[in-house]
Amino acid sequence: MSLFNRRKKPSTNSYGAYSSPVTDPTAVRGGLISKRTEKRNAKAKQPSRLQKLVNQWWNRLLEAVYDRSFSEQTELYAANQGMLDYVLNTVGQGAWGVLFPLLTIVATQLSGADNAGMFSMAFVTGTLLMYLGNYGVRTFQVSDLEETESFAAYQIHRAITCVAMLVAGWLYIKVRGYTGEMALMCDGVFVYRMVDALADVYEGRLQQMEKLYLAGVSTGLRSLAGLVVFTVMLFLTRSLVIASVAMAVVAVASLVLVTIPLALFETPKSRKPQLIEVQELFQECFPAFAGLILYALIDNAPKYAMEGALSYDNQTYFNAIYFGANGVLMAGGLIYKPQLVRLANIWSDPSKRPRFDLVVIGLIGTFVVVAGIVLLFTATIGIPLNGLLYATDFERFRMQSYLMVGAGALAASIDFLFQTLTVLRQQDLATRLYLVGLVVAFALSYSLVHMLGFDGAVYAYLISHVVLFGLFVAQYVVLRVKSR
């Protein structure tokens, strides 16, 4: 008989009953495992905090879908969270702001500087189109304290502008003559930026209801998911087209599963929209839209001047030093955007308007301080770090990097002054300023790029921002003198 087929006779206790050895599975199931082991196993089975949060959200989402009552769900998160608003909004906006530079770095490392330059042009154009999708409504929406326009009207308006954005993107691809991989890469990036534009109206609703921290969570989650998926897919396939399309798909998923439900769950149900409200949004926000898209053209004029005149790797290097300016601009937005509702409240009380001026001056001074910090980082760590990340010598771009940081302080101030005019409902005044700046920017960009090459693009960027900042300061001073 085989050893493995033998059966061991059970032993008996003093009462003659059979007793099983400790190793008997039946005995184990019968409770002979030590209490310490049971506790350890029970603890191991408990879900983590993140798992609990995901499960709770999923159950809440399924219940709302089943009942067809997103807006009737009980709100779970409180408003007016103060520090939490700042922290989570900073994290979310920070993730959104660093997404482009990180994507460019990943594209450079995995696909080369030339291909990364092509991707960056697609992303720059997608960002420009995003201004069409946003239509300059965010500041108008969050400062609409009396809800003169229904949230439903904001949603309808945003759906229309996002469709227009995609049509404009398709026309851009046709006009530029992009085909093959470049056209498909643009498609993926444009859809991703369209999701950003559509999500903005829901995140604006959360901010309007003083739940800015939830808007930060939405923005941060979408940006992080896009970065991770893009990186993984590019690493696996070495195809920027597949990576761009995958990034767009995950953005759509985050919009449907997180952003839209979150806004509907956590804000009051909107009244029914009226057609006149949608029409008013187009009319009221057109100056803001025109100003933002004109500024986007000004900001990107050197990049478009370089396309065709210089090789695509110059786009990558310009974007690398541009991120110093973008860092100041992003930090400026993180500082002033949570203050927009407060500024609107201050301006609504005529007796507090001198205080309004102090806030404006103080915030611009803060942008200068931030630029000084970024400049110090650039001089000590930033330039060597860029050399490591982009596998090229950035010492040759040291002075250009410093100039771009200075331009970033100007850009942050311009952006803030424009938003200030929107709070004052004088955003139409900015359109003329931006038109002047646009003429200056394109004239300088095309002339200096052809004369000086890469350096000319940097000089054009700085000078155009100096001119535009001067125009905005003069306009603000005139407006305040007239309002006294």
Phi, psi and omega in degrees: 000138181291146179300324185283350179256358180288145175252134180272129180293133180290145178276162179243153176269188184294343180263004178086001179277148178289139175235140182266148175293163182298331183281357179291125181302326180296321179293323178299314179292339182279359173108018180274358176289144182295152179298328179296318179294320179298317180296320180296319179293320179296320179294322180294332182279343181291134180290152177288171179299320178295319178297319178299317181296316179296316180297318178298315180296318182296317178296320179295320180293315180296320179297319180293320178295316181296318182274351183054048186214062180299313185285344180271357180292149180288133178290137182251342187243135185281157176267174176054060183266004172058251184300323179297323176302312182296313186294306184288327175293322177297317178297313181296311179292327176296317178298320179294319184290324182272357182301311182299309178299321180293320177297321179295320178297314179300315180297322179295315183292323187259345184227353178097158185295321181295312179295323177296325177296321177295317178297319181296324177294321176297319181290321177299315179293321177299321178293321177298317178294330180299330177296328174294318178296318180288325178058023176066026188271336192306308182295320177299318182294311185288338178264006175278071189293330181269001183051053177294334174246136182288153178296327177300323178293321176299320180294315179298315178302316182291325177298320180294314183291329178290322174297317178299324178298315180293322177296316178297322177296318178298318179294322179299316179300318180293316182295319180286347179075024179288137177222171174060227186296322181296319180294316181292322177297318177298320179302312180298315181294320181295320177295319178301313180291330175296321176297319175304316181293319181290320179295331184301325182289328177283322176291327174295324177296318178297319178293320179300324179270016175062040173235054184298329182296328177289325175297321177297321177298315180299312181297315182295318180297316180296318181292316180296317180297319178298317180296313182296313182295317178301313182296313182297314183292323178291322178296319183283323188251340186057027180242116177293332178295308181298318180297319181293318179294318179297321178298321178293320181296315181291331176293318177298318180298317180294325178296313185286322187269338185236299192297307183295310178301320181300315180294321181288323179294319195257010177226157181298152178294136181284148171288166182294141182282157173239146182301325181296330179293317178297319179297319179296323178297318177298319182286312185293323186264358180300316177301320178295316178300313181298318180296316182293317183287328175294319178294322178299322177294319178298314183296328184256003181306315179299325181292319178289329177292326179286330182295122183097322180276326181233162179291160186294337179295334175295328175298317180297315182291321178297316179296325180298315179278339176294333183294340172294313176296319181295327178297318178293316180298316180295315178298321177299317178297320178296329181281314189269332186298319176295347182269356187296316178297319178298317179297321179297319179294319179296315182293331181291344178252106183305330182289343182259004186294328173300325176296326177302315179299320180296321178297317180298311181297318181297320180291320177296319175299324178296322179298323179295318178298316179300318179298322177297320178294316179296322179297318178297317178297318180298316184292327186262315187243321189302313183293312175299324180295318176300320178300322179288316184289325184255004175055046176208166182275111181265003174299328179291346180251020185298307181297320178298324179295319178296318180296324180292325177296318176300319177296330178295321177297320177295319181296318179297320179293319178298313180300317180293318179296325176295316178295327177296317177298327178292318176300323179280000183059036178238030185294341179294336180292334183287336185300317180295322179296318180292326178297317177297315179298325179296316179299315180297315185297313183289323178297314179294316185298308184291325180286313183288326177296318180289332179274317189243357179072226184301316180300323179299325178296319180294314180298319180297319180298314182293311184296320180296327179284328175298314180298315184292322178297317178300319179296318182291320178298315179299318181294320180295317180298315179299316182296318182289324177297320181291331184277354182274000000 
